[in-house]
């Protein structure tokens, strides 16, 4: 019997749902196994749920029955897509499970930077009663969303509650509801120059690596705030630090970084106009329930037809 091997621990009810959806498969959980034991089980897998170093070794191994890998995150920049293509493996991701929690994190940062909440939290910890300069308003301001996918669209929906002017950038330039004007990547600097808030939702690809650098920060307003919840390497960190230190932009909310964990002595920790969170914008108690919906839909189709239908990664586009 073919096997489904998971490197992520699912709850008992979730496992039962997986087994019921794919009755022709044996389900094996290796999330708590020793490395050698896990690798031995993974070598027999036709379907793997999750991705880690053990799975990476299986992807690079020849002669295994692996046909489908379900990544449990949205980003696939840590997966060797050329090798996946070479072996003819189908790769799916968890895109679509993040819009609520990440859009809330975006606005938590945006409103904190606007209303100086992060500064007042520091004052509270020090017992300091002091008004902070730079108190602004988000209402009627312009927000740019770089990479308008599911997260960007949910962010646009929230922005409209603040009567914001919403600009978007998509590779295709195709319009979207709640985005007042959509642009292509070629028009990036025009968008940056108009915006009070720049929200980076971009995946990491060969085209987006260091897309935001010195020239891009220089194109922004000196009152603008930059928020990155996409991928750290889409931003040139040295250029970001220089822009913050020299007042080229006003502040930043950062959940992702080129180097993770962010080193203890990194200058971003100490900057008062910066909010740092440790790549947790996508975290929520509802995460795996939402991811399971994608898995079950694909498992049902795979069991009947030998193929999947949702969240198939475009290996050429790299997302």
Secondary structure as GFF3:
##gff-version 3
##sequence-region A 1 319
A	DSSP	beta_strand	2	6	.	.	.	ID=ss1
A	DSSP	alpha_helix	12	21	.	.	.	ID=ss2
A	DSSP	beta_strand	25	29	.	.	.	ID=ss3
A	DSSP	alpha_helix	35	42	.	.	.	ID=ss4
A	DSSP	beta_strand	45	49	.	.	.	ID=ss5
A	DSSP	alpha_helix	53	59	.	.	.	ID=ss6
A	DSSP	beta_strand	68	70	.	.	.	ID=ss7
A	DSSP	alpha_helix	81	87	.	.	.	ID=ss8
A	DSSP	beta_strand	90	92	.	.	.	ID=ss9
A	DSSP	alpha_helix	99	115	.	.	.	ID=ss10
A	DSSP	alpha_helix	117	126	.	.	.	ID=ss11
A	DSSP	beta_strand	142	146	.	.	.	ID=ss12
A	DSSP	alpha_helix	150	161	.	.	.	ID=ss13
A	DSSP	beta_strand	165	169	.	.	.	ID=ss14
A	DSSP	beta_strand	181	183	.	.	.	ID=ss15
A	DSSP	three_ten_helix	185	187	.	.	.	ID=ss16
A	DSSP	alpha_helix	188	194	.	.	.	ID=ss17
A	DSSP	beta_strand	197	200	.	.	.	ID=ss18
A	DSSP	alpha_helix	214	219	.	.	.	ID=ss19
A	DSSP	beta_strand	225	228	.	.	.	ID=ss20
A	DSSP	three_ten_helix	232	234	.	.	.	ID=ss21
A	DSSP	alpha_helix	237	245	.	.	.	ID=ss22
A	DSSP	beta_strand	251	254	.	.	.	ID=ss23
A	DSSP	three_ten_helix	267	270	.	.	.	ID=ss24
A	DSSP	beta_strand	274	276	.	.	.	ID=ss25
A	DSSP	alpha_helix	287	305	.	.	.	ID=ss26
###
